[in-house]
Each structure stands twice: as C-alpha cells, then as structure tokens.
C-alpha cells in the first residue's frame, strides 16, 4: 500500500520530528522510502514543464534515498533525469544505500558536479536534506541549495522539495543559514510538520501536500499540535436569535490611547464593535482627546479611570493599544489586572508587564482568564531573552509564555502560535504580508476581546477564532485588490465583519 497524496485538511494535525521517528521505526519493514519516492515521482511528472529534463539533488541521508527512488521511477516512465548526489555511497544509511544500488542497477547515472546556472530543466527536485536537519549548511551543500534556487528562478520552473525544503528546521521553521527559498511545492511525508507553517519556512514551501505513505498516522501517534481551522464552525458563528438584545453580546472595554496614540485605541474599539460586541467602552488616557469618535459615534469614550470604576460591568477588558508606559499607565494596568473580568493584554500593557515582577505575579494569580497577544519583541521582553531566541523556536516560546503567566497566548508573526497553559498549541496559516502594517495588532485585540466577551467558547478556542478571522480578513482584502502592499489596519475591520457574517450563511468567506 503506497498511500495517497492529499492537500491540507481543516485543522491539519502536526507532528514533530521526534514523534515521526517512532512511527518510522515501527514501519521499518514496510519500505517507506519506496513509497515516498513513488509519491515524489508521481507528482514530479505532473509538475514538470515543457518535457524538459528533471534535475534531482540527492543528499547524504534518507532524503537522498527518496530522490534515488524517484529518479529511478521517473526514468522508467521515460522522463529524462539528471541526478546529482552530494555524498559518499559508502556512508549512506541502509535504506538510502539500497535505493542508490537499485538506481544504478536500473541504468541510472550519478553525477557529482552541480549543473551550470544557465542549464535548462523542467523541474528541480530538492532531495538534499529533509526533516532531520539541525545545523546550518556549509560548503558544497550550501552551494547546492543556492544553485537549486537560482535554477528554479532562471528557468521559471517548479521546484519540488521532499519532506521539508532543505535548510529549514522542520520543527521550528527557522532557516539554518542557506535554505531552499524557491520551492513552488513541498511534498511532506507521513504527516505535516509544524515548521512548514511558521517563522521563515512558509516563504520557502510553496504549495504543501501530504503523502501519508499508507500509514494511518493519527492511529499510531498523538499529534503534537494542529493548524487552526477555519472558524466558521465555531459556536460564535451560529445565527443570532431574533429575540436578542445588546446585553447578550457582551460589553467590551478597551484601555489605552495616551497622547499621540489615540488611533490605536480607536482601531481596537471599532474592531470590537464591528465584530459583534453589544457595547464598547473606551477608556482614554489622553485628557485632551475628543469625547466622541465622529467616525464611529456608537463607541462610548470616557476617562481611563472611569472605565475601571465598575459603573458599567464589563464582560471583557483589553488593555494596551496606545497605552504608553508612564506611571499613570502602570497604575491603571495594575487596577485592571485586579478586576474580576476576562482580560486581554497587548502592546504597552505587555511592556509594562515585562518590567514589573509584582504585576507579573498578579497576572499569574488571576482567577479569570487572561489573554496575551505579543509580537516577537514583546515576547522576548516577557521571557527575558532575545528576539532571535524567540524566533528560533516560536512554538516553544509561546508555550513558555502561556505557562509563565498562566495565560492563553498568541505569539504573532508569520504562522502565529496560539498556546494554552496546559501545553496545547495551534499554528495559524491564514493571512499574508498585508498584516505587517501599523495598527494591525490593535485590530486583532479588538476582535479577540469581542469574541472573548461573548463567552460562546473557551478562551483557547476564541483566541484561535480571532487570529483566524484576522488572517482571513487580510486574504479577503488582497483578493479584492486592496493589498498586500498598502493594506491598512482599518480595512481589516470591514473585511473581518463581512467574513463573520458570510460564514453564518455558509457563503464563501475568503473572497469578495
């Protein structure tokens, strides 16, 4: 049974390398390499351009063995191939050595010199290094990766990476130096790996498909994590009852807006209102700020201290958008942390938290749920490490934050990570580079606060839905021609509202 090749599923399960190694060992007698090579050869025939030769780059390990199998099967099918092997046959692992012998026995020729950059190919297959890479590539291996990228670009031909584009860590997505950044397609074996969806790797993977190799992975190993599923099936997307009132949909408070930064507060408030909160109250630190948002007059603006007085009970409170880090902001945040309401901390609230051990202890001691929404620099401050350390293993960083602050956390960035204190984590694959714009995080805070306030889901699920909506909104805007270049945070609000409403009727939620 060779298995099937499939596209990614909703909420795709993710496995770390260590988990997959155990499954591979349990199937040592099943010749998984033969199945992987056959899957690669099958897709390669579909991808090849203009009947030109296929270039296969084989590395010194089992990934190279997959390339040997694929090359042999392609030749059998009449496809012209050039295979370049960067390694020593005597040092190959047993399965890869057998694949090498079978390739030679079938009349295959092994080259050891990389083709010139002006060579023409209809497909480049990256079989250099798969999921086991943990150190930077150097020497001829780095040169081979650079040549693969150059050939794919020069020939405008597909580049198919086997299991994981060479040069990336399959667990973390971090680039370990020179990496295959031009893969148009990645065929990953057995199951999907977290590193394909976060940090540097998403720029290098192209379209990802899974070849299960005839193994029911979910029956043999517990998934380490999951991709975030489209939120349309969540309870909050159910049609609202006709017999409703605004109190049913939550009262959201947003604290922030110091002098010169009220725009961040307004973005968060508008997002909260348009994503379905029954009422939104803004606590403004700037005493000279307007008393009304004339663009969105439904928002209720009041002094920051009044918002926290308890005159209007809040079902969720977001702190941080444009808040500043002065003494007044610190005192207000300390009051907010003591309130008995679900709490979201973002932006300057996170910077204040990182600088105050007593405040950190108060956050950990909270009975009501806490959400933290840091970007990598804020996460580094909270963990007292460097940004490079955070980005080196984003899943681990998010999990560490969740445990340290007993909070549900989203570590924002390419492939945002949502993590819970109990060890669960999810990766968001929705979105695009249009989200890298000022105010985007403030909009996410408003969306997340609204979903939290409506109490239809647990905090872990509601934060996943907010992150997914945020990413889907960016995709919607780009599909409409409004990005990714020049996409503004305010545009995300209307798109996210449209997606939420469209999902309740079962219509497409990703295109205009």
C-alpha positions as a printed Julia matrix, in Angstrom:
512×3 Matrix{Float64}:
   0.0    0.0     0.0
   1.76   3.16   -1.2
  -0.73   5.63    0.26
  -2.23   8.82   -1.11
  -1.19  12.4    -1.74
  -3.64  14.96   -0.41
  -3.97  18.66    0.13
  -4.01  20.03    3.67
  -7.16  19.47    5.7
  -9.02  21.84    8.02
  -7.25  21.83   11.36
  -4.44  19.64    9.98
  -2.61  17.67   12.68
   1.07  18.49   13.14
   3.86  16.18   14.28
   7.33  16.99   15.49
  10.29  15.06   14.13
  10.73  13.0    17.31
   7.15  11.73   17.08
   7.6   10.76   13.43
  10.82   8.9    14.11
   8.96   6.49   16.35
   6.4    5.8    13.63
   9.14   5.3    11.05
  10.82   2.77   13.33
   7.55   0.89   13.77
   7.26   0.61    9.98
  10.87  -0.3     9.27
   9.75  -3.42    7.39
   7.35  -1.52    5.12
   9.95   0.24    2.95
   8.53   3.71    3.49
  11.33   5.11    1.35
   9.99   3.26   -1.7
   6.55   4.74   -1.04
   7.94   8.24   -0.55
   9.96   8.04   -3.74
   6.96   6.77   -5.67
   4.81   9.63   -4.37
   7.5   12.13   -5.33
   7.88  10.66   -8.81
   4.14  10.77   -9.39
   3.79  14.43   -8.5
   7.01  15.32  -10.32
   5.57  14.06  -13.6
   2.59  16.34  -13.13
   4.71  19.37  -12.28
   7.39  19.1   -14.97
   7.38  21.87  -17.59
   7.81  21.53  -21.37
   9.14  17.96  -21.4
  12.5   19.29  -20.21
  14.78  17.11  -18.04
  14.23  16.81  -14.31
  17.14  17.7   -12.03
  17.21  15.72   -8.77
  19.58  16.75   -5.99
  20.24  13.87   -3.58
  21.8   14.42   -0.18
  23.79  12.08    2.08
  20.85  10.8     4.13
  17.43   9.26    3.73
  16.11  12.32    1.92
  18.66  11.5    -0.75
  17.31   7.95   -0.79
  13.84   9.3    -1.58
  15.4   11.17   -4.52
  17.11   7.99   -5.79
  13.79   6.12   -5.78
  12.02   9.0    -7.52
  14.76   9.25  -10.17
  14.61   5.52  -10.91
  10.83   5.59  -11.32
  10.94   8.73  -13.47
  13.48   7.12  -15.79
  11.31   4.0   -16.01
   8.44   6.26  -17.06
  10.58   7.71  -19.84
  11.37  11.02  -18.17
  14.85  12.4   -18.81
  16.63  12.94  -15.49
  19.9   14.24  -14.15
  20.71  13.13  -10.6
  23.43  14.89   -8.64
  24.5   13.06   -5.48
  26.36  15.06   -2.84
  27.7   12.41   -0.53
  29.58   9.14   -0.34
  27.77   5.92   -1.25
  29.62   4.01    1.46
  28.24   6.37    4.14
  24.57   6.27    3.14
  22.04   4.89    5.68
  20.9    1.33    4.84
  17.62   2.21    3.11
  19.2    5.03    1.12
  22.12   2.79    0.16
  19.69   0.21   -1.19
  17.86   2.9    -3.19
  21.22   4.04   -4.58
  22.1    0.49   -5.69
  18.7   -0.02   -7.32
  19.06   3.26   -9.21
  22.45   2.22  -10.59
  21.21  -1.29  -11.38
  18.38   0.2   -13.45
  20.93   2.07  -15.58
  20.89   5.37  -13.73
  23.93   7.63  -13.77
  25.07   9.56  -10.71
  26.7   12.96  -11.19
  28.72  14.71   -8.52
  29.04  18.13  -10.15
  26.26  20.7    -9.96
  24.87  21.82  -13.33
  25.7   25.29  -14.59
  23.31  28.04  -13.6
  22.27  28.5   -17.24
  21.22  24.84  -17.64
  17.58  24.23  -18.58
  15.3   21.98  -16.58
  11.56  21.44  -16.42
  11.65  20.66  -12.7
  14.15  20.74   -9.83
  13.69  18.2    -7.04
  15.24  19.03   -3.66
  16.22  15.77   -2.01
  19.21  17.16   -0.15
  18.08  17.31    3.46
  14.68  16.54    4.95
  13.31  16.82    8.47
  16.44  15.88   10.39
  18.5   18.99    9.73
  19.57  20.84   12.88
  22.66  22.8    11.78
  23.5   25.32    9.06
  24.52  24.01    5.66
  28.03  24.81    4.55
  30.38  24.17    1.66
  29.05  22.19   -1.28
  25.68  21.64    0.41
  25.1   25.38    0.78
  26.23  25.83   -2.83
  23.76  23.17   -3.97
  20.89  24.91   -2.19
  21.84  28.24   -3.76
  22.06  26.58   -7.18
  18.62  24.98   -6.78
  17.13  28.39   -6.03
  18.94  30.01   -8.96
  17.94  27.3   -11.44
  14.28  27.48  -10.43
  14.29  31.26  -10.77
  16.23  31.36  -14.04
  14.17  28.62  -15.68
  10.88  29.78  -14.11
  10.32  26.11  -13.44
   8.8   24.34  -10.42
  10.98  23.31   -7.51
   9.66  20.32   -5.55
  11.02  19.91   -2.02
  10.84  16.45   -0.48
   9.52  16.39    3.11
  10.88  19.85    4.02
  12.79  22.41    1.93
  16.49  21.93    2.67
  17.95  24.4     5.13
  14.9   24.74    7.39
  14.26  23.14   10.77
  11.11  21.06   10.33
  10.07  21.54   13.97
  10.54  25.31   14.19
  10.55  26.7    10.65
  13.78  28.58   11.36
  16.21  28.95    8.47
  19.54  27.44    9.47
  21.58  29.55    7.07
  21.37  28.89    3.32
  17.93  27.41    2.55
  15.73  26.43   -0.38
  13.55  29.52   -0.56
  12.13  28.99   -4.04
  10.18  25.76   -3.64
   6.91  26.04   -5.53
   5.74  22.76   -3.98
   6.56  20.7    -0.92
   5.61  17.05   -0.59
   5.85  16.16    3.08
   5.76  12.52    4.16
   3.58  10.73    6.76
   2.18  13.94    8.22
   2.57  17.71    8.32
   5.32  19.29   10.41
   4.93  22.5    12.44
   7.98  24.16   10.92
   6.37  24.26    7.5
   3.86  26.84    8.73
   5.75  29.31   10.92
   8.85  31.53   11.03
  10.97  31.5     7.85
   9.79  28.29    6.19
   6.39  29.41    4.81
   8.25  31.66    2.36
  10.09  28.64    1.02
   7.49  25.86    0.92
   5.05  26.86   -1.81
   2.03  24.56   -2.07
   2.19  21.85    0.58
   0.76  18.38    0.15
   0.95  15.34    2.41
   1.87  11.84    1.25
   0.68   9.53    4.01
   2.72   6.55    2.69
  -0.13   4.21    3.56
   0.26   4.88    7.29
  -2.66   6.0     9.45
  -0.52   8.35   11.48
  -3.28   9.54   13.81
  -3.91   5.94   14.89
  -0.28   5.43   15.82
   0.89   8.69   17.37
  -0.78  11.55   19.19
  -0.44  14.79   17.26
   1.82  17.37   18.87
  -0.3   20.3    17.65
  -2.69  21.42   14.93
  -3.26  24.11   12.37
  -6.05  26.48   13.31
  -9.21  25.5    11.45
 -11.48  27.95    9.67
 -13.62  29.43   12.46
 -16.93  29.14   10.58
 -17.88  26.03   12.54
 -17.36  27.73   15.89
 -20.33  28.45   18.11
 -19.91  32.21   17.73
 -20.73  31.91   14.02
 -24.15  30.45   14.68
 -27.02  32.72   13.55
 -28.16  35.03   16.31
 -31.6   34.57   17.8
 -34.25  37.03   16.7
 -35.17  37.56   20.35
 -31.86  39.24   21.27
 -30.6   42.38   22.95
 -27.22  44.07   23.14
 -26.53  42.69   26.6
 -26.44  39.2    25.15
 -23.39  40.07   23.03
 -21.08  41.4    25.67
 -19.75  44.72   26.9
 -16.13  45.27   25.88
 -13.83  47.78   27.48
 -10.6   48.94   25.87
  -7.99  50.83   27.89
  -5.34  52.91   26.11
  -4.99  55.97   23.95
  -2.32  58.1    25.6
  -1.41  61.42   24.0
  -0.47  60.97   20.36
  -1.65  57.34   20.31
  -5.44  57.5    20.42
  -5.6   55.99   16.93
  -4.59  52.6    18.31
  -7.39  52.74   20.86
  -9.96  53.72   18.23
  -8.91  50.91   15.91
  -9.31  48.35   18.68
 -12.67  49.79   19.68
 -14.02  49.9    16.15
 -12.92  46.31   15.59
 -14.64  45.2    18.79
 -17.86  46.96   17.82
 -17.99  45.77   14.22
 -17.17  42.18   15.13
 -20.29  41.97   17.21
 -19.91  43.37   20.72
 -23.17  44.68   22.15
 -21.43  47.73   23.61
 -17.86  49.05   23.52
 -16.46  51.48   26.08
 -13.1   53.15   25.54
 -11.03  54.32   28.5
  -8.87  57.15   27.13
  -5.67  58.23   28.87
  -5.24  61.44   26.84
  -7.25  64.07   28.71
  -7.27  66.27   25.62
  -8.67  63.62   23.31
 -12.09  64.18   21.7
 -15.02  62.9    23.74
 -16.61  61.28   20.7
 -15.36  59.2    17.8
 -17.12  61.02   14.98
 -16.31  58.19   12.55
 -17.85  55.63   14.92
 -20.12  57.56   17.31
 -21.52  54.32   18.76
 -18.3   53.99   20.75
 -18.55  55.35   24.3
 -15.45  57.32   25.29
 -14.64  58.17   28.88
 -11.6   58.87   31.06
  -9.48  55.79   31.64
 -10.04  55.75   35.41
 -13.81  55.91   34.93
 -13.75  52.83   32.71
 -12.19  50.85   35.58
 -14.54  52.15   38.29
 -17.06  49.39   37.69
 -20.01  51.64   36.93
 -20.64  49.64   33.77
 -19.84  45.93   34.26
 -17.53  44.64   31.55
 -17.59  41.14   30.11
 -14.08  41.59   28.69
 -11.36  44.21   29.02
  -8.49  44.81   26.59
  -5.53  46.86   27.79
  -2.62  48.24   25.84
  -3.48  49.84   22.47
  -1.66  53.2    22.52
  -1.43  52.99   26.29
   2.11  54.24   26.82
   4.42  53.13   29.61
   4.39  56.03   32.06
   3.44  55.85   35.74
  -0.23  56.59   35.12
  -0.45  53.75   32.61
   1.27  51.39   35.06
  -1.16  52.27   37.85
  -4.19  51.82   35.6
  -2.9   48.47   34.39
  -2.4   47.28   37.96
  -6.03  48.14   38.65
  -7.18  46.34   35.53
  -5.3   43.18   36.45
  -7.14  43.06   39.78
 -10.56  43.28   38.13
 -12.71  40.16   38.04
 -13.25  40.06   34.3
 -11.61  38.31   31.34
  -8.56  40.37   30.42
  -6.52  40.83   27.23
  -3.07  42.42   27.41
  -1.39  43.8    24.3
   1.22  46.32   23.2
   2.31  48.66   26.01
   0.46  46.59   28.61
   2.86  43.77   27.76
   5.87  46.07   28.04
   4.7   47.21   31.47
   4.13  43.6    32.47
   7.64  42.61   31.4
   9.17  45.37   33.53
   7.23  44.73   36.77
   7.67  41.48   38.69
   4.84  42.3    41.08
   2.48  42.87   38.18
   3.6   39.6    36.62
   2.79  37.79   39.83
  -0.63  39.46   39.94
  -1.33  38.27   36.4
  -0.33  34.71   37.29
  -2.62  34.82   40.33
  -5.71  35.91   38.4
  -8.77  33.67   38.64
 -10.4   34.95   35.46
  -8.91  34.2    32.06
  -6.01  36.24   30.72
  -5.0   36.57   27.07
  -1.58  37.84   25.97
  -1.01  38.91   22.37
   2.72  39.74   21.96
   4.75  40.19   18.82
   8.27  38.69   18.95
   9.94  41.7    20.57
   7.3   41.89   23.3
   7.58  38.14   23.8
  11.34  38.46   24.17
  10.88  41.08   26.87
   8.34  38.93   28.7
  10.65  35.9    28.6
  13.82  37.94   29.19
  15.51  36.51   26.11
  16.46  37.87   22.7
  14.15  38.16   19.72
  16.4   35.68   17.9
  15.77  33.12   20.65
  12.03  33.61   20.38
  12.09  33.22   16.61
  14.4   30.21   16.78
  11.53  28.16   18.24
   8.26  30.05   18.16
   6.13  27.17   19.46
   8.4   26.74   22.47
   8.37  30.49   23.15
   4.58  30.71   23.03
   4.25  27.66   25.28
   6.71  29.12   27.76
   4.76  32.38   27.93
   1.49  30.52   28.49
   2.98  28.63   31.43
   4.87  31.58   32.92
   1.83  33.86   33.01
  -0.89  31.19   33.26
  -2.48  32.76   30.2
  -3.67  31.89   26.73
  -1.1   33.4    24.37
  -0.83  34.27   20.71
   2.73  34.86   19.54
   2.1   36.99   16.48
   4.11  36.84   13.27
   4.35  34.54   10.27
   2.46  31.49   11.43
   1.09  32.93   14.67
   1.17  30.44   17.55
  -1.76  30.15   19.97
  -0.74  28.34   23.14
  -2.54  27.35   26.35
  -1.02  26.75   29.8
  -1.88  23.04   29.59
   0.52  22.54   26.69
  -1.88  22.68   23.74
  -0.8   24.78   20.76
  -2.07  25.7    17.33
  -0.5   27.43   14.31
  -2.37  29.91   12.15
  -1.82  29.51    8.41
  -4.32  32.19    7.38
  -3.15  35.67    6.35
  -0.45  37.35    4.29
   2.15  40.11    4.42
  -0.58  42.76    4.35
  -0.9   42.23    8.11
   2.55  43.77    8.59
   1.16  47.27    8.96
   0.69  49.74   11.78
  -2.45  49.11   13.82
  -2.93  45.53   12.68
  -2.31  44.24   16.2
  -4.79  46.74   17.64
  -7.46  45.38   15.33
  -6.66  41.84   16.46
  -7.02  42.94   20.08
 -10.47  44.35   19.38
 -11.58  41.19   17.56
 -10.22  38.92   20.29
 -11.81  40.97   23.08
 -15.21  40.8    21.4
 -15.1   37.05   20.92
 -13.94  36.61   24.49
 -16.76  38.84   25.76
 -19.44  36.83   24.02
 -18.44  33.76   26.04
 -19.58  31.28   23.39
 -16.24  29.48   23.52
 -13.41  28.82   25.91
 -10.56  31.33   25.76
  -8.24  29.0    23.82
 -10.85  28.48   21.11
 -11.95  32.13   21.0
  -8.38  33.36   20.53
  -7.88  30.88   17.7
 -11.04  32.16   16.03
  -9.88  35.77   16.4
  -6.47  35.03   14.9
  -8.06  33.14   12.01
 -10.56  35.94   11.33
  -7.73  38.46   11.35
  -5.76  36.45    8.81
  -8.79  35.7     6.65
  -9.6   39.4     6.57
  -6.18  40.09    5.05
  -6.75  37.37    2.46
 -10.14  38.87    1.62
  -8.64  42.33    1.17
  -5.92  41.02   -1.14
  -8.49  39.09   -3.18
 -10.36  42.37   -3.6
  -7.21  44.07   -4.9
  -6.53  46.08   -1.75
  -3.16  44.63   -0.82
  -0.94  43.24    0.36
   1.09  46.38   -0.36
  -0.57  49.37    1.24
  -3.24  47.42    3.1
  -4.27  49.44    6.16
  -5.4   48.12    9.52
  -8.76  49.85    9.28
  -9.6   47.91    6.12
  -9.23  44.65    8.03
 -12.17  45.52   10.25
 -14.75  45.68    7.48
 -13.35  42.51    5.9
 -13.43  40.59    9.18
 -17.02  41.66    9.82
 -18.03  40.54    6.34
 -16.33  37.16    6.78
 -18.04  36.55   10.09
 -21.46  37.36    8.69
 -20.93  35.43    5.48
 -19.87  32.36    7.42
 -23.18  32.25    9.27
 -24.96  31.81    5.93
 -22.5   29.28    4.53
 -21.26  31.6     1.76
 -17.62  31.9     0.74
 -15.73  33.75    3.44
 -12.42  34.38    1.71
 -13.33  36.29   -1.46
 -15.48  39.35   -2.21
